[in-house]
Amino acid sequence: MKNNRFVIISGLSGAGKSVAIKCFEDLDFFCVDNIPPQLIPKFSEMCLKSRGKLYKIAFVVDIRGEIFFREIDKSLRELEGMKIHPEILFLDAKDEVIVRRFSETRRKHPLQFSQSILENVNQERKRLKELKSRASMIIDTSHLSPRQLNIEIQRYFQRETIKGIQISLMSFGYKYGMPIDVDLVFDARFLPNPYYDNELSELSGKDDKIKDYLMQFPVTQQFIERFFSLIDFIIPYYVKEGKNYLSVAIGCTGGRHRSVFLVEQFHQLLKPKNYNIFVRHRDIKKEEKSYKEKL
């Protein structure tokens, strides 16, 4: 018998839920958009009785059903009573990105709390705060194209069942903003910066010369050893608590050298553990572009 899989899709208006639901349809989920939360337990019960005909379900729940949305907490408790543990996907984005998207499409914000889009976004964040805290996975779509968002969703949800914890390792540049969709963030700016070496500045953390440069410093070796020891220690406890997705971000100034190098190193160290690992270098291309513009 096929294993049932229930997903609740939510997040900020303009963060990409319409793209997400199309992706879930492509993954053969039965999708219900803007469903009143009170109906989720009843619909889920019907799915359980369908004898495997409806076993992959995705519900979109957001602020559009403002009056009904307040019942989401009660509905989640009812699902727990039915032994249903839905995965919650929360789509987020930075305020300026959301405002720009609404301005470009000339759409009205569904909340209509104020004439200001930004004030509506801030109010929406407050109302979604509790649901976001329960999310199984948070995706920051600020820097993602629709295609990239599709890839992120497919990586996590394309499997029929989740087998073990999935770990996302991300490098980023602080000058491009902190990621908002990660569980753990580490700052690598204390390490020596290859950027100031003319022979190394145009390379990336994937290059052996960057590795050789950074590994000559004892602080780099000690950090890798201690960081890996910490991650290796805490992952089993995340699994024990029922967490099936862990996202770790490492940042440096531009997201091209130190953070990329460290993410690649930790990827290699975690591989023998047989975790499902995804690597993403968020800002490496931005830095590559900036170097080319200097030439």
C-alpha positions as CSV (number, residue, x, y, z in Angstrom):
1,M,0.0,0.0,0.0
2,K,1.3,3.5,-0.9
3,N,2.3,5.8,1.9
4,N,0.1,8.8,2.4
5,R,1.8,12.2,2.1
6,F,0.1,15.4,3.1
7,V,1.7,18.8,2.4
8,I,0.5,22.3,3.4
9,I,1.8,25.1,1.3
10,S,1.8,28.5,2.7
11,G,3.8,31.7,2.9
12,L,3.8,35.4,1.9
13,S,1.7,36.6,-0.9
14,G,4.0,37.2,-3.9
15,A,6.5,34.6,-2.6
16,G,5.8,32.0,-5.3
17,K,2.9,29.9,-4.1
18,S,1.3,29.8,-7.6
19,V,4.6,28.4,-9.0
20,A,4.8,25.9,-6.1
21,I,1.3,24.5,-6.6
22,K,2.1,23.9,-10.4
23,C,5.2,22.1,-9.4
24,F,3.3,19.9,-7.0
25,E,0.8,19.1,-9.7
26,D,3.7,18.0,-11.9
27,L,4.8,15.7,-9.0
28,D,1.4,14.1,-9.2
29,F,0.0,15.6,-6.0
30,F,-3.7,16.3,-5.8
31,C,-3.7,20.0,-5.1
32,V,-6.4,22.1,-3.4
33,D,-5.8,25.8,-3.6
34,N,-7.0,28.3,-0.9
35,I,-8.9,25.7,1.1
36,P,-10.5,26.9,4.4
37,P,-8.4,25.3,7.2
38,Q,-11.6,23.8,8.8
39,L,-12.0,21.6,5.8
40,I,-8.5,20.1,5.8
41,P,-9.2,17.4,8.4
42,K,-12.4,16.3,6.7
43,F,-10.8,16.2,3.3
44,S,-7.8,14.4,4.7
45,E,-10.1,11.8,6.2
46,M,-11.7,11.3,2.8
47,C,-8.3,10.7,1.3
48,L,-7.4,8.1,3.9
49,K,-10.6,6.2,3.0
50,S,-9.8,6.4,-0.8
51,R,-7.8,3.1,-0.6
52,G,-4.7,4.6,-2.1
53,K,-6.5,6.6,-4.9
54,L,-5.6,9.9,-3.2
55,Y,-2.4,9.5,-1.2
56,K,-0.3,12.6,-2.2
57,I,-2.2,15.7,-1.3
58,A,-1.1,19.4,-1.2
59,F,-3.2,22.1,0.4
60,V,-2.5,25.8,-0.2
61,V,-3.5,27.8,2.9
62,D,-2.8,31.5,3.1
63,I,-4.0,34.9,4.1
64,R,-6.6,35.1,1.3
65,G,-9.1,33.2,3.5
66,E,-8.5,35.7,6.3
67,I,-11.5,34.8,8.5
68,F,-11.0,31.0,8.1
69,F,-7.2,31.3,8.4
70,R,-7.4,31.9,12.1
71,E,-8.6,28.2,12.5
72,I,-5.4,26.7,11.1
73,D,-4.0,25.9,14.5
74,K,-7.1,24.0,15.5
75,S,-7.1,22.1,12.2
76,L,-3.4,21.1,12.7
77,R,-4.3,19.7,16.1
78,E,-7.1,17.7,14.6
79,L,-4.7,16.2,12.0
80,E,-2.4,15.2,14.8
81,G,-5.3,13.4,16.5
82,M,-5.9,11.5,13.2
83,K,-2.2,10.5,13.3
84,I,-1.6,12.7,10.2
85,H,1.6,14.7,10.3
86,P,1.6,17.1,7.4
87,E,4.8,18.6,6.0
88,I,4.5,22.4,5.9
89,L,6.3,24.3,3.1
90,F,6.6,28.0,3.8
91,L,7.6,30.4,1.0
92,D,9.2,33.6,2.1
93,A,11.0,36.5,0.5
94,K,12.5,39.8,1.6
95,D,10.2,42.8,1.9
96,E,11.7,44.8,-0.9
97,V,11.4,41.8,-3.3
98,I,7.7,41.3,-2.4
99,V,6.9,45.0,-2.8
100,R,8.7,45.0,-6.2
101,R,6.8,42.0,-7.4
102,F,3.5,43.5,-6.5
103,S,4.5,46.8,-8.2
104,E,5.7,45.1,-11.4
105,T,2.5,43.0,-11.7
106,R,0.2,45.8,-10.5
107,R,-1.6,43.4,-8.3
108,K,-3.4,44.3,-5.1
109,H,-2.2,42.7,-1.9
110,P,-5.0,40.3,-0.7
111,L,-4.8,41.6,2.9
112,Q,-5.9,45.2,2.1
113,F,-4.9,46.2,5.6
114,S,-3.4,49.4,4.3
115,Q,-2.9,51.4,1.1
116,S,0.8,50.6,1.6
117,I,2.0,47.3,0.2
118,L,4.8,47.2,2.7
119,E,2.5,47.7,5.6
120,N,0.3,44.9,4.2
121,V,3.4,42.6,3.9
122,N,4.4,43.4,7.5
123,Q,0.9,42.6,8.8
124,E,0.8,39.4,6.8
125,R,4.2,38.4,8.4
126,K,2.7,38.8,11.8
127,R,-0.3,36.6,11.0
128,L,1.8,33.9,9.4
129,K,4.4,33.9,12.2
130,E,3.0,30.9,14.1
131,L,2.5,28.8,11.0
132,K,6.1,29.6,9.8
133,S,7.4,28.4,13.1
134,R,5.9,25.0,12.4
135,A,7.3,24.7,8.9
136,S,9.1,21.6,7.8
137,M,10.9,23.6,5.1
138,I,11.3,27.3,4.4
139,I,12.4,28.5,1.0
140,D,13.5,32.1,0.5
141,T,12.5,32.9,-3.1
142,S,14.1,36.4,-3.1
143,H,17.0,35.2,-5.3
144,L,15.2,32.3,-7.1
145,S,13.7,32.3,-10.6
146,P,10.5,30.2,-11.1
147,R,12.7,27.4,-12.6
148,Q,15.0,27.5,-9.6
149,L,12.1,27.3,-7.2
150,N,10.8,24.3,-9.1
151,I,14.2,22.6,-8.6
152,E,14.2,23.3,-4.9
153,I,10.8,21.9,-4.4
154,Q,11.5,18.8,-6.5
155,R,14.6,18.0,-4.6
156,Y,12.7,17.7,-1.4
157,F,9.3,16.5,-2.4
158,Q,9.9,14.2,-5.5
159,R,10.4,11.2,-3.3
160,E,7.4,9.1,-2.4
161,T,8.6,9.0,1.2
162,I,11.4,10.8,3.0
163,K,14.2,8.4,3.8
164,G,16.3,10.0,6.5
165,I,17.1,13.6,7.1
166,Q,17.9,15.8,4.1
167,I,20.6,18.4,4.6
168,S,21.0,21.5,2.6
169,L,24.4,23.2,2.6
170,M,24.5,26.8,1.3
171,S,27.2,29.3,0.8
172,F,26.3,33.0,0.6
173,G,27.8,36.5,0.7
174,Y,26.9,38.8,3.6
175,K,27.0,41.8,1.2
176,Y,24.0,40.3,-0.7
177,G,22.0,39.8,2.5
178,M,21.5,37.0,5.1
179,P,19.4,34.0,3.9
180,I,16.1,33.8,5.7
181,D,15.3,30.1,4.9
182,V,18.0,28.3,7.0
183,D,18.2,26.7,10.4
184,L,21.8,27.3,11.2
185,V,24.0,30.2,10.0
186,F,27.8,30.4,10.5
187,D,30.1,33.3,9.7
188,A,33.4,32.5,8.0
189,R,34.7,36.1,7.7
190,F,37.2,35.4,10.5
191,L,39.3,33.3,8.1
192,P,42.0,34.9,5.9
193,N,40.5,36.3,2.7
194,P,41.9,35.1,-0.6
195,Y,40.2,38.1,-2.3
196,Y,43.3,40.2,-1.4
197,D,45.7,37.9,-3.3
198,N,45.7,39.0,-6.9
199,E,46.5,35.5,-8.1
200,L,43.5,34.0,-6.2
201,S,40.8,36.7,-6.2
202,E,39.2,35.6,-9.5
203,L,39.1,32.0,-8.5
204,S,36.3,30.4,-6.4
205,G,36.2,28.2,-3.3
206,K,36.0,25.2,-5.6
207,D,39.5,25.7,-6.9
208,D,42.4,23.7,-5.4
209,K,44.5,26.9,-5.1
210,I,41.9,28.4,-2.8
211,K,41.9,25.2,-0.8
212,D,45.7,25.1,-0.5
213,Y,45.7,28.8,0.5
214,L,43.1,28.4,3.3
215,M,44.3,25.1,4.6
216,Q,47.8,26.4,5.3
217,F,46.3,28.3,8.3
218,P,45.8,26.4,11.5
219,V,42.6,28.3,12.3
220,T,41.0,26.9,9.1
221,Q,41.9,23.3,10.0
222,Q,40.7,23.8,13.6
223,F,37.4,25.3,12.5
224,I,36.6,22.5,10.0
225,E,37.4,19.9,12.7
226,R,35.3,21.5,15.4
227,F,32.4,22.5,13.0
228,F,32.1,19.0,11.6
229,S,32.2,17.6,15.1
230,L,29.3,19.9,16.1
231,I,27.2,19.1,13.1
232,D,27.9,15.4,13.3
233,F,26.8,15.5,17.0
234,I,23.5,17.4,16.5
235,I,22.1,15.8,13.4
236,P,21.0,12.6,15.1
237,Y,19.1,14.7,17.7
238,Y,17.3,16.6,15.0
239,V,16.3,13.2,13.5
240,K,15.1,12.0,17.0
241,E,12.9,15.1,17.2
242,G,11.3,14.2,13.9
243,K,13.0,16.9,11.8
244,N,13.5,15.6,8.2
245,Y,15.1,18.7,6.7
246,L,18.1,20.7,8.1
247,S,19.5,23.7,6.3
248,V,22.9,25.1,7.1
249,A,24.4,28.3,5.7
250,I,28.0,29.5,5.8
251,G,28.7,33.1,4.8
252,C,31.7,35.2,3.9
253,T,31.9,38.7,2.5
254,G,31.1,38.0,-1.2
255,G,30.1,34.3,-1.1
256,R,32.8,33.2,-3.5
257,H,35.8,32.0,-1.7
258,R,35.8,31.1,2.0
259,S,32.1,30.1,2.3
260,V,32.2,28.1,-0.9
261,F,35.3,26.3,0.1
262,L,33.9,25.4,3.5
263,V,30.6,24.1,2.1
264,E,32.5,21.9,-0.3
265,Q,34.6,20.6,2.5
266,F,31.7,19.7,4.8
267,H,29.8,18.1,1.9
268,Q,32.8,15.7,1.5
269,L,32.9,15.0,5.2
270,L,29.2,14.3,5.4
271,K,29.0,12.1,2.4
272,P,30.0,8.9,4.2
273,K,27.1,9.4,6.6
274,N,24.7,8.6,3.7
275,Y,22.5,11.7,4.3
276,N,20.6,13.2,1.4
277,I,22.8,16.3,0.9
278,F,22.1,19.2,-1.4
279,V,24.7,21.9,-2.1
280,R,23.9,25.4,-3.2
281,H,26.3,28.3,-3.7
282,R,23.9,31.2,-3.7
283,D,26.1,34.1,-4.7
284,I,29.1,32.6,-6.5
285,K,27.7,33.7,-9.9
286,K,27.1,37.2,-8.7
287,E,30.8,37.5,-7.7
288,E,31.9,35.9,-10.9
289,K,29.9,38.6,-12.8
290,S,31.4,41.4,-10.7
291,Y,34.9,40.2,-11.5
292,K,34.2,40.1,-15.2
293,E,32.9,43.7,-15.1
294,K,36.2,44.9,-13.6
295,L,38.1,43.6,-16.6
